[in-house]
Amino acid sequence: MSLYLCCDCGGSKTSAVICDAAGQVLGRAFSGPSNFAYLTLEAFIAAVRIAVSNALKTCVTPPSVGPIQLPPSSTVFAGAWFGVSGVDSPAAIAAITPALASLLSIEESKLIVANDTHLLAAPVRLHPDVAYAVTVIGGTGSNAASFKDSNGKLEELGRVGGWGWILGDEGGGFHVGREAVRQILIEHDTASVMAAPPRASVLKDRVLEAFSVKSVPEILTEVHVPDPSTTIANIPHHLTMPREKRLSSLAPLVFKAAFEDHDALALDVLQTSSGLIASEIALLLGQSTPEAPRLVNPSEAVISFGGSLVGQEKYRKMVLDHLAKKGHVFRYVEFVDDAAATGAIGLAVSSQS
């Protein structure tokens, strides 16, 4: 049996989906984070190994109780596609391709390794009247890329973002958490010279509770405490996290306060974050000219979102509204909630055509 594998390797988890030549999904499994920018090659391969070996359990006859050993003793995969967060250069692709080929016992010519944004471009093939796609990832981190579908092959035209939490990731989980703390601090500092106190906020109360503090200035200490080097008993949960996770873990609080409690501060945070990611997307858009030949006209393109944050329709609409104010309205809007499955099925179908 010819099997086709797609792995969506992101900052929160690794998702592996396997299908047959007809595009029927036979197996799927998950493992831990596999953003290559933050891992050694060994740790990256270990995460992929767990996901793929478990996805293979339901692809054999009879189904296996335990994970299937990798590398396989014979050729199992007719093709494999890896969309890897943190793979942003030919050097990074060259670093992981041989290791993945060895892990899967597959020829490198049958292996596609690219940034995870490539997986989101698959919906361009669902709309025969467009040949361009803009993909937007908004999860733990964020980035955007533009593509042209040329004779069944995706040509990347441009890319913006994906710089990691220190330098970028605007509109992603870390940025939303960071922006929430910043706006809470700004309102507190502004109130120091005003007659009125800061406005009441459900979000502020929940952030204080998350950091186990009573006042806004105390947040600074909790954010800046160094990353934990050992496990210490009886310390607040947030201090067991690396500093960037302390902030990204606030994102669900922001979304809940904004869209369930209609908290004004939380809505301001999301307007700021969605506006910044929209500004990044806009760098890829416009009328193609000799000076800028790789710009994409959104009226002739599909925009495809993926990731937990932009998976929330109200936040996605904020991004689209910001783009519309800049004059950018897409012909089609898609959300891909299972990029690995979309990629595996697309790989199988394109291999048969």
Contacts in CASP RR format, 6 or more apart in sequence:
PFRMAT RR
TARGET T0000
AUTHOR 0000-0000-0000
METHOD contacts of the structure
MODEL  1
MSLYLCCDCGGSKTSAVICDAAGQVLGRAFSGPSNFAYLTLEAFIAAVRI
AVSNALKTCVTPPSVGPIQLPPSSTVFAGAWFGVSGVDSPAAIAAITPAL
ASLLSIEESKLIVANDTHLLAAPVRLHPDVAYAVTVIGGTGSNAASFKDS
NGKLEELGRVGGWGWILGDEGGGFHVGREAVRQILIEHDTASVMAAPPRA
SVLKDRVLEAFSVKSVPEILTEVHVPDPSTTIANIPHHLTMPREKRLSSL
APLVFKAAFEDHDALALDVLQTSSGLIASEIALLLGQSTPEAPRLVNPSE
AVISFGGSLVGQEKYRKMVLDHLAKKGHVFRYVEFVDDAAATGAIGLAVS
SQS
1 20 0 8 1.000
1 59 0 8 1.000
2 20 0 8 1.000
2 21 0 8 1.000
2 78 0 8 1.000
3 18 0 8 1.000
3 19 0 8 1.000
3 20 0 8 1.000
3 26 0 8 1.000
3 59 0 8 1.000
3 76 0 8 1.000
3 77 0 8 1.000
3 78 0 8 1.000
3 79 0 8 1.000
4 18 0 8 1.000
4 19 0 8 1.000
4 20 0 8 1.000
4 21 0 8 1.000
4 23 0 8 1.000
4 77 0 8 1.000
4 78 0 8 1.000
4 79 0 8 1.000
4 80 0 8 1.000
4 81 0 8 1.000
4 344 0 8 1.000
4 347 0 8 1.000
4 348 0 8 1.000
4 351 0 8 1.000
5 16 0 8 1.000
5 17 0 8 1.000
5 18 0 8 1.000
5 52 0 8 1.000
5 55 0 8 1.000
5 77 0 8 1.000
5 79 0 8 1.000
5 80 0 8 1.000
5 81 0 8 1.000
5 104 0 8 1.000
5 344 0 8 1.000
6 16 0 8 1.000
6 17 0 8 1.000
6 80 0 8 1.000
6 81 0 8 1.000
6 82 0 8 1.000
6 83 0 8 1.000
6 119 0 8 1.000
6 339 0 8 1.000
6 340 0 8 1.000
6 341 0 8 1.000
6 342 0 8 1.000
6 343 0 8 1.000
6 344 0 8 1.000
6 347 0 8 1.000
7 14 0 8 1.000
7 15 0 8 1.000
7 16 0 8 1.000
7 17 0 8 1.000
7 34 0 8 1.000
7 48 0 8 1.000
7 51 0 8 1.000
7 52 0 8 1.000
7 80 0 8 1.000
7 81 0 8 1.000
7 82 0 8 1.000
7 83 0 8 1.000
7 84 0 8 1.000
7 340 0 8 1.000
8 14 0 8 1.000
8 15 0 8 1.000
8 83 0 8 1.000
8 116 0 8 1.000
8 119 0 8 1.000
8 339 0 8 1.000
8 340 0 8 1.000
9 34 0 8 1.000
9 35 0 8 1.000
9 36 0 8 1.000
9 44 0 8 1.000
9 47 0 8 1.000
9 48 0 8 1.000
9 82 0 8 1.000
9 83 0 8 1.000
9 84 0 8 1.000
9 85 0 8 1.000
9 116 0 8 1.000
10 33 0 8 1.000
10 34 0 8 1.000
10 35 0 8 1.000
10 84 0 8 1.000
10 85 0 8 1.000
10 116 0 8 1.000
10 140 0 8 1.000
11 33 0 8 1.000
11 34 0 8 1.000
11 35 0 8 1.000
11 38 0 8 1.000
11 85 0 8 1.000
11 140 0 8 1.000
11 141 0 8 1.000
12 32 0 8 1.000
12 33 0 8 1.000
12 139 0 8 1.000
12 140 0 8 1.000
12 308 0 8 1.000
13 30 0 8 1.000
13 31 0 8 1.000
13 32 0 8 1.000
13 33 0 8 1.000
13 34 0 8 1.000
14 30 0 8 1.000
14 31 0 8 1.000
14 32 0 8 1.000
14 33 0 8 1.000
14 34 0 8 1.000
14 47 0 8 1.000
14 48 0 8 1.000
14 50 0 8 1.000
14 51 0 8 1.000
15 28 0 8 1.000
15 29 0 8 1.000
15 30 0 8 1.000
15 51 0 8 1.000
15 338 0 8 1.000
15 339 0 8 1.000
15 340 0 8 1.000
16 28 0 8 1.000
16 29 0 8 1.000
16 30 0 8 1.000
16 31 0 8 1.000
16 48 0 8 1.000
16 51 0 8 1.000
16 52 0 8 1.000
16 54 0 8 1.000
16 55 0 8 1.000
16 340 0 8 1.000
17 25 0 8 1.000
17 27 0 8 1.000
17 28 0 8 1.000
17 55 0 8 1.000
17 338 0 8 1.000
17 340 0 8 1.000
17 341 0 8 1.000
17 343 0 8 1.000
17 344 0 8 1.000
18 25 0 8 1.000
18 26 0 8 1.000
18 27 0 8 1.000
18 28 0 8 1.000
18 52 0 8 1.000
18 55 0 8 1.000
18 56 0 8 1.000
18 59 0 8 1.000
18 344 0 8 1.000
19 25 0 8 1.000
19 26 0 8 1.000
19 27 0 8 1.000
19 341 0 8 1.000
19 344 0 8 1.000
19 345 0 8 1.000
19 348 0 8 1.000
20 26 0 8 1.000
20 348 0 8 1.000
21 78 0 8 1.000
21 348 0 8 1.000
21 351 0 8 1.000
21 352 0 8 1.000
22 348 0 8 1.000
23 344 0 8 1.000
23 345 0 8 1.000
23 346 0 8 1.000
23 348 0 8 1.000
23 349 0 8 1.000
25 341 0 8 1.000
25 344 0 8 1.000
25 345 0 8 1.000
26 58 0 8 1.000
26 59 0 8 1.000
27 55 0 8 1.000
27 56 0 8 1.000
27 57 0 8 1.000
27 58 0 8 1.000
27 59 0 8 1.000
28 55 0 8 1.000
28 340 0 8 1.000
28 341 0 8 1.000
29 50 0 8 1.000
29 51 0 8 1.000
29 52 0 8 1.000
29 53 0 8 1.000
29 54 0 8 1.000
29 55 0 8 1.000
29 57 0 8 1.000
30 51 0 8 1.000
30 54 0 8 1.000
31 47 0 8 1.000
31 48 0 8 1.000
31 50 0 8 1.000
31 51 0 8 1.000
31 54 0 8 1.000
32 47 0 8 1.000
32 50 0 8 1.000
32 51 0 8 1.000
33 39 0 8 1.000
33 47 0 8 1.000
34 44 0 8 1.000
34 47 0 8 1.000
34 48 0 8 1.000
34 84 0 8 1.000
34 85 0 8 1.000
35 84 0 8 1.000
35 85 0 8 1.000
35 86 0 8 1.000
35 140 0 8 1.000
36 44 0 8 1.000
36 84 0 8 1.000
36 85 0 8 1.000
36 86 0 8 1.000
36 87 0 8 1.000
36 92 0 8 1.000
36 96 0 8 1.000
37 85 0 8 1.000
37 86 0 8 1.000
37 88 0 8 1.000
37 164 0 8 1.000
38 86 0 8 1.000
39 47 0 8 1.000
41 95 0 8 1.000
41 96 0 8 1.000
41 99 0 8 1.000
44 84 0 8 1.000
44 96 0 8 1.000
45 96 0 8 1.000
45 99 0 8 1.000
45 100 0 8 1.000
45 103 0 8 1.000
48 82 0 8 1.000
48 100 0 8 1.000
48 103 0 8 1.000
49 70 0 8 1.000
49 103 0 8 1.000
50 67 0 8 1.000
52 70 0 8 1.000
52 103 0 8 1.000
52 104 0 8 1.000
53 67 0 8 1.000
53 68 0 8 1.000
53 69 0 8 1.000
53 70 0 8 1.000
54 66 0 8 1.000
54 67 0 8 1.000
56 64 0 8 1.000
56 67 0 8 1.000
56 68 0 8 1.000
56 76 0 8 1.000
57 63 0 8 1.000
57 64 0 8 1.000
57 65 0 8 1.000
57 66 0 8 1.000
57 67 0 8 1.000
57 68 0 8 1.000
58 64 0 8 1.000
59 68 0 8 1.000
60 68 0 8 1.000
70 103 0 8 1.000
70 104 0 8 1.000
71 102 0 8 1.000
71 103 0 8 1.000
71 104 0 8 1.000
71 105 0 8 1.000
72 104 0 8 1.000
72 105 0 8 1.000
73 105 0 8 1.000
74 105 0 8 1.000
75 105 0 8 1.000
75 106 0 8 1.000
76 104 0 8 1.000
76 105 0 8 1.000
77 104 0 8 1.000
77 105 0 8 1.000
77 106 0 8 1.000
77 110 0 8 1.000
78 110 0 8 1.000
78 351 0 8 1.000
79 106 0 8 1.000
79 110 0 8 1.000
79 111 0 8 1.000
79 112 0 8 1.000
79 347 0 8 1.000
79 351 0 8 1.000
80 100 0 8 1.000
80 104 0 8 1.000
80 106 0 8 1.000
80 110 0 8 1.000
80 111 0 8 1.000
80 112 0 8 1.000
80 347 0 8 1.000
81 111 0 8 1.000
81 112 0 8 1.000
81 114 0 8 1.000
81 119 0 8 1.000
81 343 0 8 1.000
81 344 0 8 1.000
81 347 0 8 1.000
82 96 0 8 1.000
82 100 0 8 1.000
82 111 0 8 1.000
82 112 0 8 1.000
82 113 0 8 1.000
82 114 0 8 1.000
83 113 0 8 1.000
83 114 0 8 1.000
83 115 0 8 1.000
83 116 0 8 1.000
83 118 0 8 1.000
83 119 0 8 1.000
83 339 0 8 1.000
84 96 0 8 1.000
84 113 0 8 1.000
84 114 0 8 1.000
84 115 0 8 1.000
84 116 0 8 1.000
85 115 0 8 1.000
85 116 0 8 1.000
85 137 0 8 1.000
86 92 0 8 1.000
86 115 0 8 1.000
86 116 0 8 1.000
86 162 0 8 1.000
87 93 0 8 1.000
87 96 0 8 1.000
87 113 0 8 1.000
87 114 0 8 1.000
87 115 0 8 1.000
87 116 0 8 1.000
88 115 0 8 1.000
88 159 0 8 1.000
88 162 0 8 1.000
93 113 0 8 1.000
93 114 0 8 1.000
96 113 0 8 1.000
97 108 0 8 1.000
97 111 0 8 1.000
97 113 0 8 1.000
98 108 0 8 1.000
100 106 0 8 1.000
100 111 0 8 1.000
100 113 0 8 1.000
101 107 0 8 1.000
101 108 0 8 1.000
101 111 0 8 1.000
104 111 0 8 1.000
112 347 0 8 1.000
114 156 0 8 1.000
115 143 0 8 1.000
115 145 0 8 1.000
115 159 0 8 1.000
116 137 0 8 1.000
116 339 0 8 1.000
117 135 0 8 1.000
117 137 0 8 1.000
117 143 0 8 1.000
117 144 0 8 1.000
117 145 0 8 1.000
117 159 0 8 1.000
118 135 0 8 1.000
118 145 0 8 1.000
118 147 0 8 1.000
118 154 0 8 1.000
118 156 0 8 1.000
119 336 0 8 1.000
119 339 0 8 1.000
119 340 0 8 1.000
119 342 0 8 1.000
119 343 0 8 1.000
120 133 0 8 1.000
120 135 0 8 1.000
120 136 0 8 1.000
120 137 0 8 1.000
120 304 0 8 1.000
120 305 0 8 1.000
120 306 0 8 1.000
120 336 0 8 1.000
120 339 0 8 1.000
121 133 0 8 1.000
121 135 0 8 1.000
121 145 0 8 1.000
121 147 0 8 1.000
121 149 0 8 1.000
121 154 0 8 1.000
121 304 0 8 1.000
122 304 0 8 1.000
122 336 0 8 1.000
122 339 0 8 1.000
122 342 0 8 1.000
122 343 0 8 1.000
122 346 0 8 1.000
123 133 0 8 1.000
123 302 0 8 1.000
123 304 0 8 1.000
123 332 0 8 1.000
123 334 0 8 1.000
123 336 0 8 1.000
123 342 0 8 1.000
124 130 0 8 1.000
124 131 0 8 1.000
124 132 0 8 1.000
124 133 0 8 1.000
124 147 0 8 1.000
124 149 0 8 1.000
124 154 0 8 1.000
124 301 0 8 1.000
124 302 0 8 1.000
124 304 0 8 1.000
125 149 0 8 1.000
125 152 0 8 1.000
125 346 0 8 1.000
126 302 0 8 1.000
126 334 0 8 1.000
127 302 0 8 1.000
127 331 0 8 1.000
127 332 0 8 1.000
129 331 0 8 1.000
130 300 0 8 1.000
130 301 0 8 1.000
130 302 0 8 1.000
130 331 0 8 1.000
130 332 0 8 1.000
131 148 0 8 1.000
131 149 0 8 1.000
131 150 0 8 1.000
131 300 0 8 1.000
132 146 0 8 1.000
132 147 0 8 1.000
132 148 0 8 1.000
132 149 0 8 1.000
132 157 0 8 1.000
132 296 0 8 1.000
132 297 0 8 1.000
132 300 0 8 1.000
132 301 0 8 1.000
132 302 0 8 1.000
133 146 0 8 1.000
133 147 0 8 1.000
133 149 0 8 1.000
133 154 0 8 1.000
133 301 0 8 1.000
133 302 0 8 1.000
133 303 0 8 1.000
133 304 0 8 1.000
134 144 0 8 1.000
134 145 0 8 1.000
134 146 0 8 1.000
134 147 0 8 1.000
134 281 0 8 1.000
134 284 0 8 1.000
134 285 0 8 1.000
134 296 0 8 1.000
134 298 0 8 1.000
134 301 0 8 1.000
134 302 0 8 1.000
134 303 0 8 1.000
134 304 0 8 1.000
134 330 0 8 1.000
135 144 0 8 1.000
135 145 0 8 1.000
135 146 0 8 1.000
135 147 0 8 1.000
135 303 0 8 1.000
135 304 0 8 1.000
135 305 0 8 1.000
135 306 0 8 1.000
136 142 0 8 1.000
136 143 0 8 1.000
136 144 0 8 1.000
136 277 0 8 1.000
136 281 0 8 1.000
136 303 0 8 1.000
136 304 0 8 1.000
136 305 0 8 1.000
136 306 0 8 1.000
136 310 0 8 1.000
136 319 0 8 1.000
137 143 0 8 1.000
137 144 0 8 1.000
137 305 0 8 1.000
137 306 0 8 1.000
137 307 0 8 1.000
137 310 0 8 1.000
138 171 0 8 1.000
138 172 0 8 1.000
138 173 0 8 1.000
138 277 0 8 1.000
138 305 0 8 1.000
138 306 0 8 1.000
138 307 0 8 1.000
138 308 0 8 1.000
138 309 0 8 1.000
138 310 0 8 1.000
139 172 0 8 1.000
139 173 0 8 1.000
139 306 0 8 1.000
139 307 0 8 1.000
139 308 0 8 1.000
139 309 0 8 1.000
139 310 0 8 1.000
140 169 0 8 1.000
140 172 0 8 1.000
140 173 0 8 1.000
140 174 0 8 1.000
140 248 0 8 1.000
140 308 0 8 1.000
141 162 0 8 1.000
141 164 0 8 1.000
141 165 0 8 1.000
141 169 0 8 1.000
141 171 0 8 1.000
141 172 0 8 1.000
141 173 0 8 1.000
141 174 0 8 1.000
141 175 0 8 1.000
142 161 0 8 1.000
142 162 0 8 1.000
142 168 0 8 1.000
142 169 0 8 1.000
142 170 0 8 1.000
142 171 0 8 1.000
142 172 0 8 1.000
142 173 0 8 1.000
142 175 0 8 1.000
142 277 0 8 1.000
142 280 0 8 1.000
142 309 0 8 1.000
143 159 0 8 1.000
143 160 0 8 1.000
143 161 0 8 1.000
143 162 0 8 1.000
143 280 0 8 1.000
144 159 0 8 1.000
144 160 0 8 1.000
144 161 0 8 1.000
144 277 0 8 1.000
144 280 0 8 1.000
144 281 0 8 1.000
144 284 0 8 1.000
145 156 0 8 1.000
145 157 0 8 1.000
145 158 0 8 1.000
145 159 0 8 1.000
145 160 0 8 1.000
145 284 0 8 1.000
146 156 0 8 1.000
146 157 0 8 1.000
146 158 0 8 1.000
146 159 0 8 1.000
146 284 0 8 1.000
146 285 0 8 1.000
146 294 0 8 1.000
146 296 0 8 1.000
146 301 0 8 1.000
147 154 0 8 1.000
147 155 0 8 1.000
147 156 0 8 1.000
147 157 0 8 1.000
148 154 0 8 1.000
148 155 0 8 1.000
148 157 0 8 1.000
149 155 0 8 1.000
152 350 0 8 1.000
157 284 0 8 1.000
157 294 0 8 1.000
157 296 0 8 1.000
158 284 0 8 1.000
158 294 0 8 1.000
159 284 0 8 1.000
160 280 0 8 1.000
160 281 0 8 1.000
160 283 0 8 1.000
160 284 0 8 1.000
161 168 0 8 1.000
161 169 0 8 1.000
161 170 0 8 1.000
161 280 0 8 1.000
162 168 0 8 1.000
162 169 0 8 1.000
163 169 0 8 1.000
165 174 0 8 1.000
165 175 0 8 1.000
165 244 0 8 1.000
165 248 0 8 1.000
168 175 0 8 1.000
169 175 0 8 1.000
170 273 0 8 1.000
170 276 0 8 1.000
170 277 0 8 1.000
170 279 0 8 1.000
170 280 0 8 1.000
171 273 0 8 1.000
171 274 0 8 1.000
171 275 0 8 1.000
171 276 0 8 1.000
171 277 0 8 1.000
171 309 0 8 1.000
172 248 0 8 1.000
172 251 0 8 1.000
172 273 0 8 1.000
172 277 0 8 1.000
172 309 0 8 1.000
173 248 0 8 1.000
173 251 0 8 1.000
173 309 0 8 1.000
174 244 0 8 1.000
174 247 0 8 1.000
174 248 0 8 1.000
174 251 0 8 1.000
175 273 0 8 1.000
175 276 0 8 1.000
176 248 0 8 1.000
176 250 0 8 1.000
176 251 0 8 1.000
176 254 0 8 1.000
176 255 0 8 1.000
176 269 0 8 1.000
176 270 0 8 1.000
176 273 0 8 1.000
176 309 0 8 1.000
177 247 0 8 1.000
177 248 0 8 1.000
177 250 0 8 1.000
177 251 0 8 1.000
177 254 0 8 1.000
177 269 0 8 1.000
178 247 0 8 1.000
179 269 0 8 1.000
179 272 0 8 1.000
179 273 0 8 1.000
180 203 0 8 1.000
180 207 0 8 1.000
180 250 0 8 1.000
180 253 0 8 1.000
180 254 0 8 1.000
180 265 0 8 1.000
180 266 0 8 1.000
180 269 0 8 1.000
181 207 0 8 1.000
181 219 0 8 1.000
181 223 0 8 1.000
181 247 0 8 1.000
181 250 0 8 1.000
183 265 0 8 1.000
183 268 0 8 1.000
183 269 0 8 1.000
183 272 0 8 1.000
184 201 0 8 1.000
184 203 0 8 1.000
184 204 0 8 1.000
184 207 0 8 1.000
184 216 0 8 1.000
184 219 0 8 1.000
184 265 0 8 1.000
185 216 0 8 1.000
185 219 0 8 1.000
185 220 0 8 1.000
187 198 0 8 1.000
187 199 0 8 1.000
187 204 0 8 1.000
187 265 0 8 1.000
188 198 0 8 1.000
188 216 0 8 1.000
188 217 0 8 1.000
190 198 0 8 1.000
191 197 0 8 1.000
191 198 0 8 1.000
198 204 0 8 1.000
199 264 0 8 1.000
199 265 0 8 1.000
201 257 0 8 1.000
201 263 0 8 1.000
201 264 0 8 1.000
201 265 0 8 1.000
201 266 0 8 1.000
202 257 0 8 1.000
202 261 0 8 1.000
202 263 0 8 1.000
202 266 0 8 1.000
203 253 0 8 1.000
203 254 0 8 1.000
203 257 0 8 1.000
203 258 0 8 1.000
203 261 0 8 1.000
203 263 0 8 1.000
203 265 0 8 1.000
203 266 0 8 1.000
203 269 0 8 1.000
204 216 0 8 1.000
204 265 0 8 1.000
206 253 0 8 1.000
206 256 0 8 1.000
206 257 0 8 1.000
207 219 0 8 1.000
207 250 0 8 1.000
207 253 0 8 1.000
208 214 0 8 1.000
208 215 0 8 1.000
208 216 0 8 1.000
208 218 0 8 1.000
208 219 0 8 1.000
210 238 0 8 1.000
210 249 0 8 1.000
210 250 0 8 1.000
210 253 0 8 1.000
211 218 0 8 1.000
211 219 0 8 1.000
211 222 0 8 1.000
211 223 0 8 1.000
211 236 0 8 1.000
211 238 0 8 1.000
211 246 0 8 1.000
212 222 0 8 1.000
212 236 0 8 1.000
212 238 0 8 1.000
213 219 0 8 1.000
213 222 0 8 1.000
222 236 0 8 1.000
222 238 0 8 1.000
222 239 0 8 1.000
222 246 0 8 1.000
223 243 0 8 1.000
223 246 0 8 1.000
223 247 0 8 1.000
224 243 0 8 1.000
225 239 0 8 1.000
225 243 0 8 1.000
226 243 0 8 1.000
227 242 0 8 1.000
227 243 0 8 1.000
228 239 0 8 1.000
228 240 0 8 1.000
228 241 0 8 1.000
228 242 0 8 1.000
231 240 0 8 1.000
238 246 0 8 1.000
238 249 0 8 1.000
241 249 0 8 1.000
251 309 0 8 1.000
254 266 0 8 1.000
254 269 0 8 1.000
254 270 0 8 1.000
255 266 0 8 1.000
255 270 0 8 1.000
255 309 0 8 1.000
255 312 0 8 1.000
255 315 0 8 1.000
257 263 0 8 1.000
257 265 0 8 1.000
257 266 0 8 1.000
258 266 0 8 1.000
258 267 0 8 1.000
258 269 0 8 1.000
258 270 0 8 1.000
258 314 0 8 1.000
259 312 0 8 1.000
259 314 0 8 1.000
270 315 0 8 1.000
270 318 0 8 1.000
271 318 0 8 1.000
274 315 0 8 1.000
274 318 0 8 1.000
274 319 0 8 1.000
274 322 0 8 1.000
275 318 0 8 1.000
275 319 0 8 1.000
275 322 0 8 1.000
277 319 0 8 1.000
278 319 0 8 1.000
278 322 0 8 1.000
278 323 0 8 1.000
278 326 0 8 1.000
279 322 0 8 1.000
281 303 0 8 1.000
281 319 0 8 1.000
281 323 0 8 1.000
281 328 0 8 1.000
282 323 0 8 1.000
282 326 0 8 1.000
282 328 0 8 1.000
284 295 0 8 1.000
284 296 0 8 1.000
285 295 0 8 1.000
285 296 0 8 1.000
285 297 0 8 1.000
285 298 0 8 1.000
285 323 0 8 1.000
285 328 0 8 1.000
286 292 0 8 1.000
286 295 0 8 1.000
286 296 0 8 1.000
286 297 0 8 1.000
286 298 0 8 1.000
286 328 0 8 1.000
287 295 0 8 1.000
287 297 0 8 1.000
288 294 0 8 1.000
288 295 0 8 1.000
288 296 0 8 1.000
288 297 0 8 1.000
289 295 0 8 1.000
298 323 0 8 1.000
298 328 0 8 1.000
298 329 0 8 1.000
298 330 0 8 1.000
298 331 0 8 1.000
299 329 0 8 1.000
299 330 0 8 1.000
299 331 0 8 1.000
300 331 0 8 1.000
301 330 0 8 1.000
301 331 0 8 1.000
301 332 0 8 1.000
302 330 0 8 1.000
302 331 0 8 1.000
302 332 0 8 1.000
302 333 0 8 1.000
302 334 0 8 1.000
303 320 0 8 1.000
303 330 0 8 1.000
303 332 0 8 1.000
303 333 0 8 1.000
303 334 0 8 1.000
304 334 0 8 1.000
304 335 0 8 1.000
304 336 0 8 1.000
305 311 0 8 1.000
305 316 0 8 1.000
305 319 0 8 1.000
305 333 0 8 1.000
305 334 0 8 1.000
305 335 0 8 1.000
305 336 0 8 1.000
306 335 0 8 1.000
306 336 0 8 1.000
306 337 0 8 1.000
306 339 0 8 1.000
309 315 0 8 1.000
310 316 0 8 1.000
310 319 0 8 1.000
310 335 0 8 1.000
311 335 0 8 1.000
311 337 0 8 1.000
316 333 0 8 1.000
316 335 0 8 1.000
320 330 0 8 1.000
320 333 0 8 1.000
323 329 0 8 1.000
323 330 0 8 1.000
336 342 0 8 1.000
END
